[in-house]
């Protein structure tokens, strides 16, 4: 059973038509007009930090369910993957998403990148599953399904399928076949749940431990274990003031930023992804940059902000201490002045009876 649609989303009908009169009026509008339509503000909100109960990709299942329902409701051709879908149909799917969700303009590029990734991934996974089971999905008509079946029996298609299967089971770095224990929950959702439990965003090493280990703490993926161990060792060394290894009792726990930087340095994949963190790496990366570069830039910015905050706290503490010193000086000066006044009064000559002026006789 599919997750429920987000409250407020108009959705799409099974016949491929938008399910509300408002949605039916949108195809004649430009994309810019859709973005600026006043009605959008009342739709479910999207935000990478989920502020004020907002939704986000790979964290809230309803977002993925809506995307899946959209492309299945508008699936009108023998399309085996995202690449074979016409530009016109892709634009139609995107316009439907724009109509049913609201986000701040600053996230336009990020939302589009994650929407596109979610769409092409779900198409590939769903179609591949139906292909393996030799079962026609309800959203593909008989003619298109027959065309697809005929294509999959051709030699080029068989060769491509065999190559993909081999790639999934390959051991490209000599660390064993990739394994993890998170399925079917996305890494971004696991990261969000960990944040909710502790009140702090987990480090990549903690996230990998959560998703790549058994209940007894043993890793199921050799490469993941190696990356975590190496990152923790390097981050611990960097957290020491002189940068040299010390005994465990003499070292302090490295910060999340140092752990993430150390992990990213060794976990970059050949295709521009980060090994071991799944959908968590896409939560707020810049679409115009490779994922590792985008995440590294975010970490450097976070480290700078943290340094500024630390310096600000130090300055605030110094100002507070200075105020206390000034207050103490003022108090000492006040006390000193009072003592001086007493001394002056003591030293001032007093008038004797002979010096007193006689009173005037009447």
C-alpha positions in Angstrom: 0.0 0.0 0.0 1.4 3.4 -1.0 2.0 6.1 1.6 -0.8 8.7 1.8 -0.5 11.9 -0.2 0.5 15.0 1.7 -2.4 16.9 3.1 -3.4 19.7 0.7 -1.9 18.0 -2.4 -4.3 17.8 -5.3 -2.5 14.8 -6.7 -3.2 13.1 -10.1 -6.1 10.9 -11.2 -5.6 7.4 -12.6 -6.8 8.6 -16.0 -3.8 10.8 -16.3 -5.7 14.1 -15.7 -5.1 16.4 -12.8 -7.7 15.8 -10.1 -8.8 19.4 -9.5 -10.2 22.2 -11.6 -7.4 24.4 -10.4 -4.8 22.0 -11.7 -6.7 21.7 -15.0 -6.3 25.4 -15.6 -2.5 25.3 -15.2 -1.3 23.8 -18.5 -2.0 27.1 -20.3 0.2 29.0 -17.7 4.0 29.5 -18.0 6.2 27.8 -15.4 7.0 31.2 -13.9 3.3 31.9 -13.5 2.9 28.5 -11.7 5.7 29.4 -9.3 4.1 32.7 -8.5 0.5 31.4 -8.3 -1.0 32.6 -4.9 -2.6 29.2 -4.4 0.8 27.5 -4.0 1.3 29.0 -0.6 -1.4 26.8 0.8 0.1 23.6 -0.6 2.4 21.3 1.5 5.7 23.0 2.2 9.2 21.6 1.4 12.3 22.5 3.3 15.7 20.7 3.7 15.7 21.4 7.4 12.0 20.5 7.7 11.2 23.8 9.5 7.7 24.2 10.9 6.7 20.6 10.0 7.8 20.9 6.3 8.4 17.8 4.2 11.5 16.7 2.3 12.8 14.2 -0.2 13.8 10.7 1.0 12.7 11.7 4.6 8.9 11.9 4.2 7.5 8.9 2.2 4.6 11.0 1.0 6.8 13.1 -1.3 8.2 10.0 -3.1 4.7 8.6 -3.2 3.4 11.7 -5.0 6.2 11.7 -7.5 5.6 8.0 -8.2 1.8 8.5 -8.6 2.5 11.4 -11.0 4.7 9.6 -13.5 2.6 6.5 -13.3 -0.6 8.5 -13.9 1.0 10.2 -16.9 2.9 7.2 -18.3 1.9 7.2 -22.0 4.6 5.5 -24.1 7.0 2.5 -24.2 9.5 4.3 -21.9 11.9 1.9 -20.3 13.7 4.6 -18.4 13.8 8.4 -17.7 16.1 8.9 -20.8 13.4 7.6 -23.1 10.7 9.9 -21.8 9.9 12.9 -24.0 10.8 16.4 -22.8 7.1 17.4 -23.0 6.1 14.6 -20.7 9.0 15.4 -18.2 7.9 19.0 -18.2 4.3 17.9 -17.5 5.4 15.8 -14.5 7.5 18.7 -13.1 4.6 21.1 -13.6 2.3 18.8 -11.6 4.8 18.7 -8.8 5.1 22.5 -8.8 1.3 22.8 -8.6 1.1 20.6 -5.5 4.0 21.7 -3.3 5.4 25.0 -2.2 9.1 25.9 -1.3 11.0 29.1 -1.0 12.6 30.4 -4.3 16.1 29.9 -2.9 15.5 26.1 -3.1 14.3 26.0 -6.7 17.4 24.4 -8.2 17.8 22.0 -5.3 14.1 20.9 -5.4 14.3 20.3 -9.2 17.5 18.3 -8.9 16.1 16.0 -6.2 12.7 15.7 -7.9 14.5 14.6 -11.1 16.6 12.1 -9.2 13.6 10.7 -7.4 11.7 10.4 -10.6 14.3 8.7 -12.7 15.3 6.4 -9.9 11.7 5.3 -9.2 11.0 4.7 -12.9 14.1 2.5 -13.3 13.4 0.5 -10.1 9.7 0.0 -10.8 10.1 -0.9 -14.5 13.0 -3.3 -13.7 11.0 -5.1 -11.1 8.1 -5.6 -13.4 10.5 -6.8 -16.1 12.1 -9.4 -13.9 8.7 -10.7 -12.8 7.4 -10.5 -16.4 4.3 -8.8 -15.1 2.7 -5.9 -17.0 2.1 -2.9 -14.7 -1.3 -1.2 -14.7 0.1 2.1 -15.7 1.5 0.8 -19.1 -1.0 -0.2 -21.7 -0.8 -3.5 -23.6 0.7 -2.0 -26.8 3.5 -0.2 -25.0 4.3 -3.2 -22.8 4.5 -5.5 -25.8 7.0 -3.0 -27.4 9.1 -3.0 -24.3 9.1 -6.8 -24.1 10.2 -7.0 -27.7 13.0 -4.6 -27.0 14.3 -6.5 -24.0 14.7 -9.6 -26.1 17.1 -7.9 -28.5 20.9 -8.6 -28.2 21.9 -5.0 -27.4 19.3 -5.0 -24.5 20.5 -8.3 -23.2 24.1 -7.2 -23.3 23.3 -4.0 -21.5 21.2 -5.9 -18.8 24.0 -8.4 -18.3 26.6 -5.6 -17.9 24.4 -3.8 -15.3 23.9 -7.0 -13.3 27.6 -7.6 -13.3 28.3 -4.0 -12.2 25.9 -4.3 -9.2 27.8 -7.4 -8.0 31.3 -6.1 -8.8 34.1 -5.5 -6.4 35.7 -2.5 -8.0 38.1 -1.6 -5.1 38.8 -5.0 -3.8 36.7 -4.5 -0.6 33.9 -6.9 -1.3 30.4 -6.5 -2.7 28.5 -3.5 -1.3 26.1 -4.5 1.5 24.0 -2.5 4.0 21.2 -3.1 6.5 19.1 0.1 5.9 16.6 -1.1 3.3 13.9 -0.2 2.7 14.4 3.0 4.8 16.3 5.7 3.0 19.6 7.0 4.6 18.2 10.6 4.7 15.3 9.4 6.8 17.6 7.4 9.1 19.8 10.5 9.5 16.7 12.7 10.3 15.5 10.1 12.9 18.9 10.1 14.6 18.9 13.9 14.7 15.4 13.9 16.2 16.5 11.4 18.9 19.7 13.3 19.9 18.9 16.8 18.9 22.1 17.0 16.8 22.9 16.0 13.2 24.9 12.8 13.3 28.4 12.5 11.7 28.8 10.5 8.5 30.7 7.9 10.6 27.8 7.5 13.0 25.4 7.2 10.1 27.5 4.5 8.4 27.7 2.6 11.7 24.0 2.8 12.0 23.3 1.5 8.5 26.2 -0.9 7.9 26.4 -2.9 11.1 24.5 -5.8 12.7 22.9 -5.5 16.1 26.1 -6.6 17.8 28.0 -3.7 16.1 29.9 -5.8 13.5 30.1 -4.4 10.0 28.5 -6.1 7.1 30.5 -4.1 4.6 34.3 -4.2 4.7 34.9 -1.0 2.8 32.4 0.9 5.1 34.3 -0.4 8.2 37.6 0.7 6.7 36.3 4.2 5.9 34.8 4.7 9.3 37.9 3.5 11.2 40.2 5.6 9.1 38.1 8.7 9.4 37.8 8.4 13.2 41.5 8.0 13.5 42.4 10.9 11.3 39.8 13.2 12.9 41.0 12.3 16.4 44.6 13.2 15.4 43.4 16.5 14.0 41.4 17.3 17.1 44.6 17.3 19.2 46.2 20.7 19.6 49.6 19.6 18.2 48.2 17.2 15.6 50.1 14.2 16.9 48.6 10.9 18.2 48.2 10.6 21.9 46.9 8.0 24.2 43.1 7.5 24.2 42.8 9.0 27.7 44.6 12.1 26.5 42.6 12.8 23.4 39.3 14.6 23.1 36.4 13.4 20.9 36.6 14.9 17.4 33.9 17.2 16.3 31.2 16.2 13.7 32.8 18.5 11.1 36.2 17.0 11.5 34.8 13.5 11.3 32.8 14.4 8.1 35.8 16.0 6.5 38.0 13.0 7.2 35.3 10.6 5.9 34.7 12.6 2.7 38.4 12.7 1.9 38.5 8.9 1.5 34.9 8.0 0.5 34.7 9.9 -2.8 33.5 7.6 -5.5 34.6 7.6 -9.2 31.1 8.8 -10.3 31.0 11.8 -8.1 29.2 10.2 -5.1 30.1 9.5 -1.5 30.2 5.9 -0.5 28.2 4.8 2.4 25.8 7.7 3.1 23.1 7.1 0.5 20.4 9.7 0.1 21.7 11.7 3.0 24.4 13.2 0.7 21.7 14.8 -1.5 19.7 16.5 1.2 21.1 20.0 0.5 23.9 19.7 -1.9 24.4 22.3 -4.6 23.1 20.8 -7.9 25.7 22.7 -10.0 28.6 20.9 -8.2 29.7 17.3 -7.7 28.4 15.9 -4.4 31.7 15.6 -2.6 32.7 19.1 -3.6 29.4 20.5 -2.5 29.5 18.7 0.9 33.1 19.8 1.5 32.2 23.4 0.8 29.2 23.1 3.2 31.5 21.7 5.9 34.1 24.4 5.4 31.4 27.0 5.7 30.1 25.4 8.9 33.6 25.2 10.3 34.1 29.0 9.6 30.8 29.8 11.2 31.7 27.7 14.2 35.0 29.6 14.5 33.2 32.9 14.3 30.8 31.8 16.9 33.6 30.6 19.1 35.4 33.9 18.7 32.2 35.8 19.3 31.7 33.9 22.6 35.3 34.6 23.6 34.8 38.3 22.8 31.5 38.3 24.7 33.2 36.7 27.7 36.0 39.2 27.6 33.6 42.1 27.4 31.6 40.7 30.3 34.9 40.3 32.3 35.9 43.9 31.4 32.5 45.2 32.5 33.0 43.4 35.9 36.5 44.9 36.1 35.2 48.4 35.4 32.4 47.9 38.0 35.0 46.8 40.5 37.2 49.8 39.7 34.2 52.1 40.1 33.4 50.6 43.4 37.0 50.9 44.6 37.1 54.5 43.4 33.9 55.2 45.2 35.2 53.6 48.4 38.5 55.5 48.1 36.7 58.8 47.6 34.6 58.2 50.6 37.8 57.5 52.7 39.4 60.6 51.4 36.4 62.7 52.3 36.5 61.3 55.8 40.2 62.1 56.1 39.7 65.6 54.8 37.0 66.2 57.4 39.3 64.9 60.1 42.2 67.1 59.1 40.1 70.2 58.6 40.8 72.7 61.7 37.9 73.0 64.1 36.9 76.5 65.4 38.0 77.1 69.1 35.8 79.0 71.7 38.2 82.1 71.5 37.8 82.1 67.7 34.0 82.1 67.9 32.5 85.5 67.1 30.7 87.0 70.2 27.1 87.6 69.8 25.9 91.2 69.3 24.4 92.8 72.4 21.0 94.2 72.1 
